[in-house]
Amino acid sequence: MTVSPRVLVLHIRTSRPHLPKFQEELDKLNQGVVDTLAAEGWRTELVAAAERPVDEVLAAARAADLVLVMGGEDVDPAFYGGLTEYPGSGVHEPEADRVTFEVMREAVEQRRPLFAICRGLQQLNVALGGTLHEHMTGHVVTGDDPFVETHVDAVEDTGIARLGASAPVRCSHHQAVKELGEGLRVTARAADGTVEAIEHVDAPVAAVQWHPEHPAVVREQLMPLLRQVLGAAG
């Protein structure tokens, strides 16, 4: 009998008293992912990077078949030499960044499957020495639904890029990859050239800037991407 995959869902924190609505939105996305994986028979562990010691998080990552890094606040600009104040700047989570960077670097070094979304893509790029555009427009809207429906174009023929280009995707971000991190390649872009997917050249590690975990598309878009990353690990 085939054993179902075990997924570490790595998010930032379980409470944001200063941002209760944002916390509620992220909780819904996290729970939607957990529910979708469970419906597919996959096992999950939800871990908050800002609230657990790095050794505990690394141990959880090593015990998993796949690490899924979720979104959230901007990456702390101190990690890539960015400006402290910029349009749209807000609260940063440096401890969550540090912990997640360790998980990502070890995944690359040990060739373990990891998939990251939105902020997670930006973290992966910074973890491997890349930088970010700190503010851009056109990829987020204000209001009850901050997601922009758009299309991405595959710029390399990979499974991740093809899946992204196969249907409209939902984006919600004001930062993006600037200088690419070591060992990464761009595999999909938006029409304006914004990097929308990156993949490691050797390890089964990939990330997308769009939101396949959006409730409207989570089953149709996220599951194929996760299977693609697991399949790349052999």
N, CA and C of each residue as an Amber inpcrd file, in Angstrom:
protein
   702
   0.8480000  -1.1960000   0.0000000   0.0000000   0.0000000   0.0000000
   0.8840000   1.2460000   0.0000000   0.5690000   2.1920000  -0.8400000
   1.3250000   3.4310000  -0.9280000   1.0400000   4.3230000   0.2760000
   2.1090000   4.8230000   0.8960000   1.9630000   5.7270000   2.0310000
   1.6950000   7.1340000   1.5100000   0.7120000   7.8010000   2.0710000
   0.3750000   9.1540000   1.6180000   1.4740000  10.1330000   2.0040000
   1.7330000  11.1360000   1.1720000   2.7880000  12.1100000   1.4700000
   2.5000000  12.8920000   2.7460000   3.5710000  13.2240000   3.4480000
   3.4810000  14.0570000   4.6440000   4.0080000  15.4420000   4.2830000
   3.2180000  16.4770000   4.5420000   3.5580000  17.8420000   4.1350000
   3.6950000  18.7390000   5.3610000   4.8270000  19.4200000   5.4610000
   4.9850000  20.4780000   6.4550000   4.4960000  21.7750000   5.8320000
   3.4230000  22.3400000   6.3610000   2.9000000  23.6260000   5.8980000
   3.4920000  24.6960000   6.8140000   4.4340000  25.4580000   6.2800000
   5.1820000  26.4250000   7.0810000   4.6220000  27.8250000   6.8530000
   4.0120000  28.3870000   7.8960000   3.4880000  29.7440000   7.8140000
   4.2350000  30.6080000   8.8230000   3.7250000  31.8100000   9.1220000
   4.4990000  32.7400000   9.9400000   4.1160000  32.6810000  11.4030000
   2.8470000  32.9610000  11.7200000   2.4390000  32.9760000  13.1190000
   0.9470000  32.7200000  13.2640000   0.5540000  32.3760000  14.4780000
  -0.8430000  32.0210000  14.7440000  -1.6690000  33.1860000  15.2600000
  -1.0250000  34.3140000  15.5820000  -1.7540000  35.4600000  16.1310000
  -1.0960000  36.7580000  15.6970000  -1.9270000  37.7200000  15.2750000
  -1.4710000  39.0680000  14.9380000  -2.4510000  40.0670000  15.5520000
  -2.3280000  40.3790000  16.8530000  -3.2580000  41.3210000  17.4850000
  -3.2910000  42.6750000  16.7960000  -2.1760000  43.0540000  16.1630000
  -2.0890000  44.3400000  15.4760000  -2.7050000  44.2870000  14.0820000
  -2.9150000  43.0800000  13.5430000  -3.4700000  42.9110000  12.1960000
  -4.4850000  41.7590000  12.2010000  -5.5900000  41.9040000  12.9140000
  -6.5260000  40.7800000  13.0480000  -7.1690000  40.3540000  11.7280000
  -7.4880000  41.3010000  10.8600000  -8.1120000  40.9320000   9.5910000
  -7.1350000  40.1760000   8.7020000  -5.8800000  40.6320000   8.6820000
  -4.8540000  39.9510000   7.9010000  -4.6510000  38.5330000   8.4270000
  -4.6280000  38.3970000   9.7460000  -4.4930000  37.0690000  10.3450000
  -5.6450000  36.1660000   9.9260000  -6.8470000  36.7100000   9.9360000
  -8.0190000  35.9270000   9.5360000  -7.9000000  35.4600000   8.0880000
  -7.4330000  36.3560000   7.2040000  -7.2800000  35.9930000   5.7940000
  -6.2560000  34.8760000   5.6250000  -5.1240000  35.0020000   6.3240000
  -4.0830000  33.9860000   6.2060000  -4.5290000  32.6650000   6.8210000
  -5.2440000  32.7350000   7.9350000  -5.7590000  31.5120000   8.5600000
  -6.6750000  30.7500000   7.6010000  -7.5070000  31.4810000   6.8670000
  -8.4140000  30.8370000   5.9160000  -7.6350000  30.1410000   4.8060000
  -6.5810000  30.7990000   4.3140000  -5.7580000  30.1810000   3.2730000
  -5.0510000  28.9450000   3.8130000  -4.4750000  29.0630000   5.0090000
  -3.7840000  27.9190000   5.6110000  -4.7280000  26.7400000   5.8170000
  -5.9060000  27.0240000   6.3810000  -6.8560000  25.9510000   6.6460000
  -7.3680000  25.3420000   5.3550000  -7.5520000  26.1790000   4.3370000
  -7.9800000  25.6620000   3.0450000  -6.9750000  24.6950000   2.4550000
  -5.6950000  25.0000000   2.6190000  -4.6450000  24.1010000   2.1390000
  -4.6680000  22.7930000   2.9230000  -4.7320000  22.8960000   4.2430000
  -4.7650000  21.6940000   5.0800000  -5.9670000  20.8230000   4.7240000
  -7.1290000  21.4330000   4.5500000  -8.3400000  20.6810000   4.2170000
  -8.2230000  20.0190000   2.8450000  -7.6600000  20.7490000   1.8840000
  -7.5090000  20.2010000   0.5360000  -6.5520000  19.0230000   0.5280000
  -5.4300000  19.1520000   1.2280000  -4.4750000  18.0520000   1.3090000
  -5.0930000  16.8410000   2.0000000  -5.8490000  17.0970000   3.0640000
  -6.4960000  15.9990000   3.7830000  -7.5030000  15.2720000   2.8970000
  -8.2280000  16.0290000   2.0820000  -9.2070000  15.4270000   1.1800000
  -8.5450000  14.5300000   0.1400000  -7.2760000  14.8170000  -0.1530000
  -6.5110000  13.9990000  -1.0930000  -5.8080000  12.8350000  -0.3910000
  -5.9880000  12.7500000   0.9280000  -5.3480000  11.6860000   1.6810000
  -3.9360000  12.0000000   2.1320000  -3.5070000  13.2520000   1.9590000
  -2.1690000  13.6460000   2.3820000  -2.1880000  14.0460000   3.8560000
  -1.0800000  13.8260000   4.5380000  -0.9470000  14.1830000   5.9490000
  -0.2530000  15.5410000   6.0680000  -0.6390000  16.3350000   7.0400000
  -0.0760000  17.6810000   7.1640000   0.3210000  17.9880000   8.6000000
   1.2840000  18.8850000   8.7130000   1.6450000  19.5020000   9.9880000
   1.7840000  20.9910000   9.7330000   1.0240000  21.7990000  10.4550000
   1.0380000  23.2510000  10.2960000   1.9560000  23.8390000  11.3640000
   3.0160000  24.5350000  10.9290000   4.0290000  25.0530000  11.8500000
   4.2330000  26.5410000  11.6030000   4.2650000  27.3210000  12.6820000
   4.4960000  28.7670000  12.6030000   5.9800000  29.0570000  12.8080000
   6.6350000  29.5770000  11.7710000   8.0860000  29.7710000  11.8120000
   8.5250000  30.7780000  12.8620000   7.6760000  31.7650000  13.1650000
   8.0410000  32.8030000  14.1320000   7.8740000  32.3480000  15.5750000
   7.2650000  31.1900000  15.7710000   6.8950000  30.7680000  17.1230000
   7.5780000  29.4810000  17.5770000   8.4440000  28.9250000  16.7470000
   9.1130000  27.6740000  17.0910000  10.6180000  27.8200000  16.9210000
  11.4340000  27.1840000  17.7710000  12.8870000  27.2240000  17.5990000
  13.2920000  26.6320000  16.2570000  14.3630000  27.1410000  15.6990000
  14.7820000  26.7020000  14.3740000  15.0540000  25.2030000  14.3450000
  15.6120000  24.6450000  15.4180000  15.8980000  23.2120000  15.4350000
  14.6190000  22.3840000  15.3240000  13.5430000  22.8390000  15.9680000
  12.2700000  22.1250000  15.8880000  11.6960000  22.1850000  14.4750000
  11.7990000  23.3500000  13.8550000  11.2560000  23.4980000  12.5010000
  12.0630000  22.6670000  11.5130000  13.3850000  22.6720000  11.6520000
  14.2180000  21.8510000  10.7740000  13.8990000  20.3690000  10.9520000
  13.6710000  19.9440000  12.1840000  13.3180000  18.5460000  12.4240000
  11.9930000  18.1920000  11.7540000  11.0270000  19.0960000  11.8280000
   9.7390000  18.8660000  11.1730000   9.9040000  18.7990000   9.6580000
  10.7700000  19.6460000   9.1130000  11.0170000  19.6400000   7.6690000
  11.6760000  18.3340000   7.2350000  12.6060000  17.8470000   8.0400000
  13.2970000  16.5980000   7.6980000  12.3630000  15.3990000   7.7480000
  11.3450000  15.4770000   8.6020000  10.3920000  14.3740000   8.7350000
   9.3300000  14.3810000   7.6430000   9.2440000  15.4630000   6.8920000
   8.2100000  15.6160000   5.8680000   8.7060000  15.1350000   4.5080000
   7.7610000  14.7620000   3.6560000   8.0850000  14.4370000   2.2690000
   8.1700000  15.6940000   1.4130000   7.5110000  16.7460000   1.8780000
   7.4540000  18.0070000   1.1350000   7.2270000  19.1440000   2.1170000
   7.9410000  20.2530000   1.9140000   7.6950000  21.4760000   2.6770000
   6.9430000  22.4490000   1.7820000   5.8430000  22.9940000   2.2900000
   5.0680000  24.0130000   1.5850000   5.1600000  25.3070000   2.3810000
   5.7790000  26.3380000   1.7980000   5.9660000  27.6250000   2.4730000
   4.8820000  28.5850000   2.0110000   4.1060000  29.0910000   2.9630000
   2.9880000  29.9710000   2.6680000   3.4160000  31.4390000   2.6530000
   2.4580000  32.3320000   2.3570000   2.7450000  33.7530000   2.2160000
   2.5620000  34.5390000   3.4970000   2.6250000  35.8790000   3.3610000
   2.4800000  36.7590000   4.5150000   3.1170000  38.1090000   4.2760000
   3.7280000  38.6550000   5.3310000   4.3310000  39.9920000   5.2580000
   5.5290000  40.0270000   4.3110000   5.9810000  41.2580000   3.9960000
   7.1870000  41.4250000   3.1880000   8.3910000  40.8150000   3.8960000
   9.3330000  40.3020000   3.1090000  10.6130000  39.8590000   3.6560000
  11.3400000  41.0660000   4.2460000  11.9620000  40.8810000   5.4030000
  12.7090000  41.9700000   6.0380000  13.8160000  42.4400000   5.0950000
  13.8070000  43.7280000   4.6910000  14.7920000  44.2180000   3.7190000
  16.2270000  44.1600000   4.2210000  16.4260000  44.0210000   5.5280000
  17.7880000  43.9140000   6.0530000  18.5110000  42.6950000   5.4920000
  17.7590000  41.6840000   5.0660000  18.3800000  40.4610000   4.5690000
  18.8910000  40.5900000   3.1370000  18.4640000  41.6120000   2.4120000
  18.9580000  41.7660000   1.0390000  19.4480000  43.1770000   0.7440000
  19.6960000  43.9660000   1.7860000  20.2490000  45.3040000   1.5880000
  19.2570000  46.3000000   1.0500000  17.9670000  46.1050000   1.3260000
  16.9420000  47.0250000   0.8460000  16.7270000  48.1860000   1.7910000
  15.8480000  49.0860000   1.3850000  15.5030000  50.2430000   2.2050000
  14.5490000  49.8330000   3.3200000  14.7170000  50.4390000   4.4800000
  13.8330000  50.1450000   5.6050000  12.4360000  50.7050000   5.3790000
  12.3630000  51.9060000   4.8060000  11.0820000  52.5440000   4.5070000
  10.8790000  52.5780000   3.0010000   9.7090000  52.1420000   2.5530000
   9.3760000  52.1240000   1.1350000   7.8590000  52.1150000   1.0240000
   7.3020000  52.4490000  -0.1350000   5.8410000  52.4470000  -0.2720000
   5.2590000  51.0730000   0.0650000   4.2890000  51.0690000   0.9450000
   3.6630000  49.8140000   1.3240000   4.3900000  49.0420000   2.4020000
   5.4530000  49.6310000   2.9580000   6.1870000  48.9160000   4.0120000
   5.3090000  48.7870000   5.2530000   5.5500000  47.7590000   6.0080000
   4.7610000  47.5240000   7.2170000   5.5650000  46.7120000   8.2020000
   4.8890000  45.8350000   8.9170000   5.5580000  44.9810000   9.8940000
   6.3550000  43.8970000   9.1720000   7.5750000  43.6650000   9.6470000
   8.3830000  42.5750000   9.1120000   8.4870000  41.4660000  10.1540000
   8.8870000  40.3040000   9.7110000   8.9870000  39.1280000  10.5800000
  10.3790000  38.5080000  10.4310000  11.4140000  39.1850000  10.9490000
  12.7850000  38.7100000  10.7230000  13.0650000  37.3200000  11.2750000
  12.4770000  36.9610000  12.4180000  12.7420000  35.6300000  12.9670000
  12.1370000  34.5490000  12.0820000  10.9310000  34.7860000  11.5930000
  10.3260000  33.8310000  10.6620000  11.1570000  33.7220000   9.3960000
  11.7020000  34.8490000   8.9260000  12.5790000  34.8110000   7.7580000
  13.8010000  33.9410000   8.0300000  14.4660000  34.1730000   9.1610000
  15.6830000  33.4120000   9.4830000  15.4090000  31.9090000   9.5170000
  14.3360000  31.5370000  10.1820000  13.9940000  30.1200000  10.2980000
  13.6870000  29.5280000   8.9260000  12.8980000  30.2350000   8.1450000
  12.5180000  29.7340000   6.8240000  13.7150000  29.6570000   5.8980000
  14.6170000  30.6280000   5.9710000  15.8420000  30.5680000   5.1680000
  16.6140000  29.2830000   5.4640000  16.7110000  28.9140000   6.7420000
  17.4360000  27.6970000   7.1140000  16.7770000  26.4690000   6.4930000
  15.4530000  26.4200000   6.5570000  14.7210000  25.3010000   5.9640000
  14.9680000  25.2450000   4.4610000  14.9200000  26.3880000   3.8070000
  15.0950000  26.4360000   2.3570000  16.5080000  26.0420000   1.9440000
  17.5030000  26.5620000   2.6350000  18.8890000  26.2320000   2.2830000
  19.1720000  24.7500000   2.4810000  18.6320000  24.1920000   3.5510000
  18.8410000  22.7610000   3.7730000  18.1180000  21.9320000   2.7160000
  16.9300000  22.3670000   2.3030000  16.2160000  21.6520000   1.2400000
  17.0440000  21.6230000  -0.0370000  17.6640000  22.7420000  -0.3740000
  18.5130000  22.7980000  -1.5630000  19.7250000  21.8920000  -1.3900000
  20.3990000  22.0060000  -0.2560000  21.6170000  21.2290000  -0.0160000
  21.3460000  19.7280000  -0.0140000  20.2200000  19.3290000   0.5780000
  19.8960000  17.9120000   0.7160000  18.9890000  17.3990000  -0.4000000
  18.6570000  18.2600000  -1.3390000  17.8060000  17.8900000  -2.4770000
  16.4640000  17.3380000  -2.0030000  15.8270000  18.0840000  -1.0850000
  14.5190000  17.6790000  -0.5700000  13.4240000  18.5700000  -1.1510000
  12.2460000  18.0200000  -1.4410000  11.1850000  18.7880000  -2.0960000
  10.6810000  19.9520000  -1.2420000  10.5920000  21.1010000  -1.8710000
  10.0530000  22.3070000  -1.2220000   9.3470000  23.1410000  -2.2740000
   8.1670000  23.6240000  -1.9110000   7.3950000  24.5100000  -2.7850000
   6.9780000  25.7260000  -1.9800000   7.1190000  26.9140000  -2.5660000
   6.8450000  28.1560000  -1.8420000   5.9210000  29.0550000  -2.6500000
   5.1040000  29.8230000  -1.9240000   4.0780000  30.6740000  -2.5310000
   4.2790000  32.1270000  -2.1240000   4.2080000  33.0400000  -3.0910000
   4.1970000  34.4890000  -2.8990000   5.3910000  34.9540000  -2.0630000
   5.1770000  35.3610000  -0.8140000   6.2990000  35.7220000   0.0590000
   7.3340000  34.5980000   0.0870000   6.8420000  33.3520000   0.0310000
   7.7540000  32.2150000   0.0350000   8.7040000  32.2340000  -1.1480000
   8.2120000  32.6380000  -2.3240000   9.0960000  32.7870000  -3.4810000
  10.1520000  33.8370000  -3.1990000   9.7420000  34.9520000  -2.6410000
  10.6860000  36.0250000  -2.3390000  11.6950000  35.5770000  -1.2900000
  11.2440000  34.8170000  -0.2940000  12.1600000  34.2780000   0.7060000
  13.1810000  33.3390000   0.0720000  12.7280000  32.4720000  -0.8170000
  13.6480000  31.5490000  -1.4780000  14.7190000  32.3150000  -2.2370000
  14.3080000  33.3460000  -2.9520000  15.2710000  34.1350000  -3.7050000
  16.2860000  34.8020000  -2.7820000  15.8160000  35.4010000  -1.6980000
  16.7130000  36.0780000  -0.7560000  17.5850000  35.0650000  -0.0150000
  17.0300000  33.9230000   0.3490000  17.7990000  32.8950000   1.0520000
  19.0160000  32.4570000   0.2540000  18.9070000  32.5120000  -1.0720000
  20.0010000  32.0790000  -1.9370000  20.7780000  33.2520000  -2.5150000
  20.6580000  34.4320000  -1.8690000  21.5000000  35.5710000  -2.2190000
  20.8960000  36.5630000  -3.1800000  19.6260000  36.4210000  -3.5320000
  18.9820000  37.3430000  -4.4540000  18.4360000  38.5790000  -3.7630000
  17.8960000  39.4960000  -4.5650000  17.3160000  40.7330000  -4.0410000
  15.8940000  40.8990000  -4.5780000  15.1990000  41.9190000  -4.0430000
  13.8030000  42.1490000  -4.4100000  13.5620000  43.5780000  -4.8600000
  12.6180000  43.7480000  -5.7800000  12.0130000  45.0540000  -6.0200000
  11.1010000  45.3160000  -4.8240000  11.3170000  46.4360000  -4.1280000
  10.5820000  46.6510000  -2.8830000   9.1550000  47.1490000  -3.0830000
   8.8660000  47.7390000  -4.2280000   7.4890000  48.1720000  -4.4550000
   7.2090000  48.2450000  -5.9410000   6.0640000  47.7120000  -6.3230000
   5.6000000  47.7640000  -7.7010000   4.0830000  47.8270000  -7.6620000
   3.4890000  48.2000000  -8.7680000   2.0360000  48.3370000  -8.8350000
   1.4670000  47.3660000  -9.8620000   0.1430000  47.1840000  -9.8030000
  -0.5530000  46.4050000 -10.8150000  -0.7770000  44.9480000 -10.4830000
  -0.2220000  44.4730000  -9.3360000  -0.3590000  43.0580000  -9.0070000
  -1.1500000  42.8250000  -7.7270000  -1.8020000  43.8820000  -7.2370000
  -2.6480000  43.7710000  -6.0580000  -3.7050000  44.8590000  -6.1390000
  -4.8700000  44.5970000  -5.5930000  -5.9200000  45.6100000  -5.5380000
  -6.3900000  45.7290000  -4.0970000  -7.0200000  46.8400000  -3.7820000
  -7.5650000  47.0340000  -2.4400000  -9.0240000  46.6020000  -2.4150000
  -9.5470000  46.3960000  -1.2240000 -10.9380000  45.9890000  -1.0930000
 -11.0560000  44.6300000  -0.4350000 -12.2420000  44.0530000  -0.5140000
 -12.4870000  42.7760000   0.1420000 -11.6870000  41.6400000  -0.4800000
 -11.4370000  41.7050000  -1.7710000 -10.6510000  40.6740000  -2.4490000
  -9.4210000  41.3340000  -3.0660000  -8.2310000  41.1590000  -2.4580000
  -7.0360000  41.8380000  -2.9570000  -6.3690000  41.1400000  -4.1290000
  -6.9670000  40.0670000  -4.6260000  -6.3220000  39.2740000  -5.6630000
  -6.6670000  39.7820000  -7.0610000  -5.6560000  39.8440000  -7.9090000
  -5.8070000  40.2260000  -9.3070000  -5.7580000  38.9630000 -10.1550000
  -6.7460000  38.7520000 -11.0090000  -6.7020000  37.6120000 -11.9240000
  -5.8840000  37.9960000 -13.1440000  -4.9170000  37.1690000 -13.4810000
  -4.0200000  37.4800000 -14.5810000  -3.5480000  36.1850000 -15.2290000
  -2.6660000  36.3020000 -16.2030000  -2.0660000  35.1490000 -16.8660000
  -0.5510000  35.2410000 -16.7420000   0.0940000  34.0970000 -16.6960000
   1.5510000  34.0760000 -16.7270000   1.9960000  33.3030000 -17.9550000
   3.1900000  33.6070000 -18.4090000   3.7590000  32.9570000 -19.5850000
   4.9540000  32.1100000 -19.1780000   4.9760000  30.8670000 -19.6410000
   6.1290000  30.0130000 -19.4010000   7.2990000  30.5110000 -20.2420000
   8.4370000  30.7310000 -19.6200000   9.6350000  31.1410000 -20.3560000
  10.6410000  30.0020000 -20.4340000  10.3790000  28.9130000 -19.7160000
  11.1210000  27.6670000 -19.8640000  10.1120000  26.5290000 -19.8250000
  10.4440000  25.4450000 -20.5030000   9.5040000  24.3300000 -20.6220000
   9.6550000  23.3870000 -19.4260000   9.0690000  23.8020000 -18.2990000
   9.0510000  22.9540000 -17.1090000   7.6100000  22.6840000 -16.7120000
   7.4100000  21.6450000 -15.9120000   6.0580000  21.3210000 -15.4790000
   5.4160000  22.4300000 -14.6830000   6.1830000  23.0770000 -13.8080000
   5.6580000  24.1820000 -13.0050000   5.1990000  25.3160000 -13.9070000
   6.0410000  25.6920000 -14.8620000   5.7100000  26.8050000 -15.7530000
   4.5000000  26.4820000 -16.6190000   4.4320000  25.2560000 -17.1310000
   3.2870000  24.8730000 -17.9630000   1.9910000  24.9120000 -17.1700000
   2.0310000  24.4430000 -15.9320000   0.8290000  24.4810000 -15.0980000
   0.3810000  25.9150000 -14.8480000   1.3260000  26.8100000 -14.6040000
   0.9810000  28.2100000 -14.3720000   0.3680000  28.8700000 -15.5870000
   0.8550000  28.4970000 -16.7630000   0.3820000  29.1230000 -17.9970000
  -0.9110000  28.5090000 -18.5160000  -1.3650000  27.4300000 -17.8820000
  -2.5030000  26.6940000 -18.4290000  -3.8580000  27.3050000 -18.1000000
  -3.9170000  28.2230000 -17.1410000  -5.1930000  28.8170000 -16.7250000
  -4.9230000  30.1520000 -16.0470000  -5.9350000  31.0260000 -15.9470000
  -5.7390000  32.2830000 -15.2070000  -5.3100000  31.9980000 -13.7670000
  -4.4500000  32.8690000 -13.2410000  -3.9890000  32.7250000 -11.8580000
  -4.3390000  33.9840000 -11.0800000  -4.2420000  33.8890000  -9.7660000
  -4.5690000  35.0190000  -8.8880000  -3.3060000  35.5160000  -8.1980000
  -3.0600000  36.8140000  -8.3360000  -1.8760000  37.4350000  -7.7500000
  -2.2840000  38.4820000  -6.7190000  -1.4260000  38.6750000  -5.7240000
  -1.6250000  39.7340000  -4.7400000  -0.2790000  40.0260000  -4.0890000
   0.5050000  40.9100000  -4.7250000   1.8300000  41.2180000  -4.1900000
   2.2850000  42.5740000  -4.7080000   3.1410000  43.2350000  -3.9360000
   3.7020000  44.5090000  -4.3910000   5.2300000  44.4550000  -4.4210000
   5.7880000  43.2530000  -4.2300000   7.2230000  43.0540000  -4.3480000
   7.4790000  41.9100000  -5.3090000   8.7110000  41.8360000  -5.8180000
   9.0280000  40.7930000  -6.7900000  10.5360000  40.5960000  -6.8550000
  10.9430000  39.5230000  -7.5000000  12.3600000  39.2230000  -7.6800000
  13.0350000  40.3160000  -8.4970000  14.1990000  40.7360000  -8.0360000
  15.0420000  41.6780000  -8.7710000  16.2590000  40.9240000  -9.2990000
  17.2840000  40.7720000  -8.4660000  18.4340000  39.9460000  -8.8370000
  18.1740000  38.5170000  -8.3740000  18.4480000  37.5690000  -9.2440000
  18.1110000  36.1750000  -8.9790000  19.1450000  35.5300000  -8.0540000
  18.6560000  34.7090000  -7.1150000  19.5290000  34.0030000  -6.1910000
  20.3240000  32.9050000  -6.8820000  21.3750000  32.4610000  -6.2160000
  22.2830000  31.4590000  -6.7680000  21.5690000  30.1290000  -6.9890000
  21.7530000  29.5710000  -8.1680000  21.1890000  28.2710000  -8.4890000
  19.7460000  28.2910000  -8.9310000  19.1500000  29.4710000  -9.0310000
  17.7510000  29.5830000  -9.4320000  17.6260000  29.9810000 -10.8960000
  16.5350000  29.6060000 -11.5010000  16.2150000  30.0480000 -12.8600000
  14.7680000  30.5160000 -12.8880000  14.5040000  31.4960000 -13.7340000
  13.1430000  31.9960000 -13.9230000  12.4470000  31.1030000 -14.9380000
  11.2640000  30.6090000 -14.5960000  10.5580000  29.7300000 -15.5240000
   9.2110000  30.2770000 -15.9850000   8.7210000  31.3480000 -15.3530000
   7.4750000  31.9840000 -15.8070000   7.5020000  33.4600000 -15.4370000
   6.8780000  34.2560000 -16.2860000   6.7970000  35.7000000 -16.0620000
   5.3890000  36.1930000 -16.3720000   5.0300000  37.3390000 -15.7840000
   3.8080000  38.0480000 -16.1420000   4.0470000  38.8170000 -17.4360000
   2.9770000  39.3600000 -18.0050000   3.0990000  40.0990000 -19.2610000
   4.0210000  41.3020000 -19.1400000   4.1120000  41.8960000 -17.9430000
   4.9840000  43.0560000 -17.7560000   6.4170000  42.6730000 -17.4090000
   6.7200000  41.3870000 -17.4580000   8.0740000  40.9180000 -17.1870000
   8.3330000  40.4930000 -15.7560000   7.3770000  40.7240000 -14.8580000
   7.5560000  40.3420000 -13.4620000   7.7860000  38.8350000 -13.3410000
   8.7630000  38.4570000 -12.5420000   9.0450000  37.0420000 -12.3060000
   7.8760000  36.4090000 -11.5570000   7.3280000  35.3380000 -12.1010000
   6.1790000  34.6700000 -11.4880000   6.4710000  33.2460000 -11.0400000
   7.5660000  32.6620000 -11.5080000   7.9510000  31.3300000 -11.0350000
   9.4590000  31.1850000 -11.1160000  10.0300000  30.5750000 -10.0820000
  11.4560000  30.2570000 -10.0780000  11.6210000  28.8040000  -9.6520000
  12.6740000  28.1810000 -10.1600000  12.9720000  26.7960000  -9.8120000
  14.4690000  26.6390000  -9.6450000  14.8710000  25.7480000  -8.7550000
  16.2910000  25.4880000  -8.5840000  16.7780000  24.5890000  -9.7120000
  18.0040000  24.8070000 -10.1310000  18.5180000  24.0670000 -11.2870000
  18.8200000  22.6080000 -10.9590000  19.0670000  22.2890000  -9.6910000
  19.4390000  20.9210000  -9.3130000  18.4660000  20.2630000  -8.3420000
  17.9550000  21.0250000  -7.3830000  17.1090000  20.4630000  -6.3270000
  15.6290000  20.5440000  -6.7010000  14.7870000  19.6710000  -6.1260000
  13.3360000  19.7320000  -6.3660000  12.6940000  20.8390000  -5.5310000
  13.1220000  22.0450000  -5.8070000  12.7100000  23.2380000  -5.0620000
  12.1690000  24.2490000  -6.0580000  10.9490000  24.7240000  -5.8440000
  10.3140000  25.6480000  -6.7780000   9.4030000  26.5930000  -6.0160000
   9.0610000  27.7100000  -6.6630000   8.1940000  28.7020000  -6.0240000
   7.4410000  29.4800000  -7.0810000   6.2470000  29.9370000  -6.7160000
   5.4490000  30.7690000  -7.6140000   5.0230000  32.0330000  -6.8850000
   4.9060000  33.1130000  -7.6480000   4.4910000  34.3870000  -7.0760000
   2.9710000  34.4760000  -6.9700000   2.2720000  33.7180000  -7.7880000
   0.8100000  33.7560000  -7.7390000   0.2890000  32.8730000  -6.5940000
  -1.0300000  32.8090000  -6.4650000  -1.6470000  32.1410000  -5.3150000
  -2.4730000  30.9240000  -5.7400000  -1.8260000  29.7740000  -5.9240000
  -2.5930000  28.5610000  -6.2440000  -3.3960000  28.0480000  -5.0580000
  -3.1600000  28.6160000  -3.8580000  -3.9200000  28.2110000  -2.6740000
  -5.1880000  29.0310000  -2.4870000  -5.4820000  29.9480000  -3.4310000
  -6.7210000  30.7170000  -3.3560000  -7.9060000  29.7470000  -3.3020000
  -8.8980000  30.0040000  -2.4460000 -10.0040000  29.0550000  -2.2800000
 -10.7170000  28.6770000  -3.5690000 -10.7450000  29.5780000  -4.5380000
 -11.4640000  29.2930000  -5.7780000 -10.7380000  28.2830000  -6.6640000
  -9.4340000  28.0940000  -6.4330000  -8.6490000  27.2640000  -7.3560000
  -7.7390000  26.2660000  -6.6520000  -7.8150000  26.1680000  -5.3230000
  -6.7990000  25.4080000  -4.5920000  -6.6940000  23.9610000  -5.0620000
  -7.8080000  23.3010000  -5.2710000  -7.7360000  21.8950000  -5.6800000
  -7.2020000  21.7560000  -7.1050000  -7.6540000  22.6390000  -7.9970000
  -7.2650000  22.5310000  -9.4010000  -5.8350000  23.0010000  -9.6540000
  -5.3530000  23.9700000  -8.8690000  -4.0450000  24.5520000  -9.1740000
  -2.9450000  24.1280000  -8.2090000  -3.2260000  24.0690000  -6.9090000
  -2.1530000  23.7520000  -5.9660000  -1.7370000  22.2880000  -6.0350000
  -2.6920000  21.3730000  -6.0580000  -2.3470000  19.9560000  -6.0090000
  -1.4490000  19.5250000  -7.1710000  -1.7250000  19.9190000  -8.4200000
  -0.8130000  19.5380000  -9.4990000   0.6050000  20.0880000  -9.3130000
   0.7180000  21.2990000  -8.7590000   2.0410000  21.8730000  -8.5210000
   2.8010000  21.0700000  -7.4710000   2.1220000  20.6980000  -6.3910000
   2.7830000  19.9060000  -5.3520000   3.1940000  18.5350000  -5.8870000
   2.3370000  17.9240000  -6.6860000   2.6910000  16.6270000  -7.2750000
   3.8870000  16.7670000  -8.2170000   3.9550000  17.8860000  -8.9130000
   5.0750000  18.1270000  -9.8130000   6.3910000  18.1810000  -9.0370000
   6.3980000  18.9000000  -7.9140000   7.6210000  19.0170000  -7.1140000
   7.9970000  17.6660000  -6.5030000   7.0210000  16.9430000  -5.9830000
   7.3090000  15.6150000  -5.4380000   7.8380000  14.6760000  -6.5150000
   7.2460000  14.7590000  -7.6990000   7.6910000  13.9140000  -8.7950000
   9.1070000  14.2180000  -9.2330000   9.4970000  15.4900000  -9.1480000
  10.8520000  15.8920000  -9.5330000  11.8980000  15.3200000  -8.5940000
  11.4660000  14.9700000  -7.3800000  12.4040000  14.4010000  -6.4130000
  12.6770000  12.9250000  -6.6830000  11.9070000  12.3560000  -7.6140000
  12.1000000  10.9570000  -7.9470000  11.5160000  10.0390000  -6.9000000
